[in-house]
Amino acid sequence: MSPLATIVRGEDTAAEKPRACLVSQDERLARDFVAASGNTLLVEVKHTIADLLSEAALRSRFYVVDTLVRDMDLWPTPFQRFPEALSLRWFLLASRLPDPSCESLLPVQLRFLDRTQATGARIAAAVKREIEIEEEHHIMAIRYVEEARGFAVRLGTARSYFLPLSELPEADRTSVVSAEMGEDDSYFVVKQVSGNWFEVPWDDVLYHCEPAYPYYKQTADSHEQGDLQVGVRLREHRKRRGLTVTELARLAEMKRPNLSRIEHGKHRPSLETLERLSEALGVPVAELVRNR
């Protein structure tokens, strides 16, 4: 079968080997972590938080902080010292969860690992799993197969899926003219002979094709139906306004993937988010959350 279109993410945009930084005075743990990281991570080891603060900028993508370092009292200074800290992934090796009164001091992208059972291999596995989750959000290649009327899609995890055109509710019966990568590699854009066009995000691919995906279409839990109804109503009003997901996200000052997850019932929006969406669509909040 010959493809109508093949789109592959360019080599020049491919990420280099991810960098990880371990802040710990446990030399054995550090050696084991470096060994377990193998060819997946480029690892840097620092012995104190002060060593970390002495840097001009944070160069790693993942940071693992051992709460047994002698200057742990400097935590969470890195988030005050480096503006980019909140966009990175952090792990704390701790023997217990933090006091609830301290939760406001913690970054959103923070994971806790049990310090009492921490080994270099377990830390490396946790970091690698985060990489897999992030890569899952990237579409590496698309190929539309005209004879099969569907898309062969490869995600950043190197897994490939076949997504039938008939599974996409925004598609009509006409032929596909083109399939092109969106503004970023989190979605692709489909154009049809009729003039119809729509966006397909990475999570749509998993929703229709990956049984292990928590939101796979055949295993959605009943308690998610309320969130799904909000998403359906939101999509209806967006289409009435003639807006794409990208356009509505811009109007509501949201990230496009977050809006996509709301529309598919995979995320429960806050009241503030609903208010921004209702203003962008010109409808009251009550219209977005009402039952049929």
N, C-alpha and C positions, 0 to 999 in steps of 0.2 A: 504494500500500500504506500502510495506517495503522499508526503505531507503537503498541505496547502501553505503552511507557514511554519518556520522554526525560529524561535527566539532563544538565544542563550545569553546569560549574563556574562559580560565581558571579563576577560582575565584581569584587566587593569583595575577592576573593582573588587576582586577577590581579596578577602582579608588575609593578612599575614598570620603566621603562627601566633595564637593568643598568648599574651603575657600574663603571668600570675606572680604575685608577690606574697611570700609568707613572712609574717612578723612574729618571730619566736626565738627564744633563747635555748630551746631544746634542739641540740645539734643532731641527735639521732632522728628526731621527727623530721627535721629539715632534709637530712640526707635521704630518708625514705621517701619523702614527698618528691624530691627531685628525681629519684630513680623511678618512682611509679608514674611520673608524668610522661616519661618516655619521649616520643616524638610529637606528642600532642600539644604540650605547653612549653613556653620559654619561661623558666622559673628564675626569680630573683629572691634572695633571702635577706631580710633585715632583722637585727636582733632586738631593737626597741622601737617604740612609737616615735621617739625623738629622731631616730635615724630616718624614719619615714618623713617626718616634718622638715628635715633638712633638705629635701629634694626641692627643686624649682617647680616641678609639676608632677602629677601622678601619671606614670607612663604605662602602668599595667591595666588590664581589663578586669582582673579578679584580684581581690585582696583577702587574705586569710590572716586574722589577728588572733594570736594566742592570748587569752586573758591572764595567763601566768607571767607575762613579761613584767619586769620590775617597775616600769613607768606606766602601767595601765591607767593610772589616775589622769593621764593626759587625754584619755578617750572622753568625748568624741571630737577632740580638736581637729583631726584631719578634715572634718566637714566644715569647719570654720576657716581653715587655712586654704583649702583647695575648692574652688567653685565647681570643678568637674566631678567631685567625689560622689555627688548624688546620682550621677549618670552611670556609675560603675557598679559592679557586683561585689558584695562584701560577705564574708563568713566570719563568725565569731566562734572560737573554740571555748566553750563555757561548760561548767559542771552543772549549771542550773539556768532556768530562764530568768530574764531580768525582772526586777520589781516593776509592777504595772505603772508606778508613778514615774518611771524613767522612760516609758515607751515613747513619749513625745521627743526624746533626744535621739531616737534611733532612725536611721535612714529607711526608706521604703524598700530598697533592694538589699535587704539583709537576711542572711540565713544563719541559723544556729546549728553547730555541730557539737555533739557530746564530747567534752574534753576528756572524760574518764575513759572513753573507748577510742579516742582519736589515734589513727595510724596514718602514715604517709599515703598508703594505698587508699584508705577511705576518704581522705581529704581530696586526693587526686580524682577519685571516682565522683565525688560531689561536684567538683569544678567541671569535670568533663560532661556531667549530666546537664549542668547549666548551659554549656556550649551547645549541646544537642537541642535543648529547648529553644535557644536563640536561633540556631540554624534552621529549625523547623519553620520559622517565620519568614524564610526567604525562598523565593521561587528561582531556581537556577536555570531551568530551561522549559520551554513550551513547544509542543508540536501538535498542530491540528491535523488529524487524520480524516480526510474528507469522506473516504469510503465507509469509515466506521462512525462518522458524525460524533466525534469526541476529541478530547484533548489528552495527549500524553504529557504529564507534568512531572518534573523532577524537582524536589525540594532540596534545601540546603543540607539535609541529613543524608543525601544521596539516595533516598527512597523515591521510587517512581510510581505513579498512579495513572489510571485511565479514568477520565471524568467524562461521561456521556453528556452531550449537549442537552439531551432531553431531561437531565436531572436539574438543570438550571432554570428556575421559574421565570427569570427575566428574559429568556431566549424565546424567539418566535420560530415559526416553521421554515423560514428562509435559510439559504446557505450562508455560511460564514465567509466573509470577505478577508478578514485579517484578525490576527491575535497578536497584540503587542504588549510589551512590558509597560507597567504604569510608571509614574514619576519616581517610584522606588521599586525595589524588587519584592515587595510584600503583596503585590497583586498584578493581574494582567487584564488588558482591555480587549473585549471581543466586539467586532463590528460585523453586521449582517447586511445582506443585499437590500433588505427593506429600509435600511437606514437606522434600524434599531442597534443600540450599542449599550454595553453594560460592563461592569467591573467584576472580576472574580478574585477575591482575596485568598491568601494561603489557607485560612481556616475553613473556607468553603470546600476546598479540596479535601481536607481531612474530614470534615463533616459528612461528606458523601462517600468517601473511599476508605477511611481508616477505622476499622472496628475497635482498635485499641484507644482511639481518641476519646477523651471523656465526654465529648458532646456529639459523638457519632449518632446519626439520625435515628437508628433503630434501638438505641439504648438510652435515650434521654429520659431522665427521671420525671415523674409527674409533678414534683414540686417546682420544676423549672418552667412550667406552663405559664405562670404569671409573667415571668420575664420574657417568655416567647411572645406573649400577646402584646406587650409593650413594643417589642421589636417589630412585629408585624404592622402595628398601627403606625409606628414611626416610618417604616418603609412606604406604606400607603401614602402618607402625607408628603413624603419626599418626592415620590413619583408624580403626584398631582402638581407639585411645584416645578416639575421638570428638572430636578437637581440630581446630580450624581452623588455618590457617597463622599467623594473628594470635595465637591463644592459645598455640601452641607457641613462637612467637617470644618472647612475654612470659615463659613459663616458663624458656626457655633464655637469657633476657637478651640477645636478638639483635634486630637490626633486621629487620622483616618482609621487605623486598625481598631482603635477603641470604639469608634462609631459602628464599624462593621460588627464587632462582637455584640454590641447592644442590639442591633437589628436582628441578629441571629439568636437572641435569647441566651447568650453566653456570659452576659455581664449585667448586673443590676445597677442602673444609673442612680446617682444621688439626686436629691431634689435640685441642687444647684445646676447639675448637668441637664436635667429635664427642663429647667427654666430657660437655659441657654438654647436648647433645641426648640422649645416652643416659640421663643422669640424669633429664631431664625426661620421657622416655618410659618409663623403668623397664626398659630393656633394656641388655645389655652392648654395648660399642663393637663387639666382634667380630660381633655380629648385624647391625650396620649396614653393615659393610664386607665381609661374606662373599660369595663367589660362589655362584650358584644351584647 
